C-alpha cells in the first residue's frame, strides 16, 4: 500500500473514533511496539492551537462557564425557551458525516 493510501485509510479510522477510543488505540500500540515515528512524537508534542480548532465556543475559565450556565438557566426559567431535543440529536448524529448540520439555535 502506498503512503498516501495508508494515510487515507488511517484518516478514515480516526474519523470514527472518539477521543477516548483514540487514546486507547494509541496506548495499546505503544505497549506493543518499541518504534515511535519521530513525526508522531513531534505532532503530539505540539501544543493544540485552540484558536484554529473551528470551535464556536470561546475559551472560558471555570468561573465564567458557571456564571454563563447560571445566566442561561435563569433565562430558561424566565422564558421557557430551549432548543428542541430532537434537533440537538439530529445535529449530533450529523457530526463527522458528509452532511454535517449547523449547531441548532
Secondary structure as UniProt FT lines:
FT   HELIX           3..16
FT   HELIX           19..32
FT   HELIX           38..45
FT   HELIX           50..52
FT   HELIX           62..79
FT   HELIX           85..94
FT   TURN            95..96
FT   TURN            98..99
//
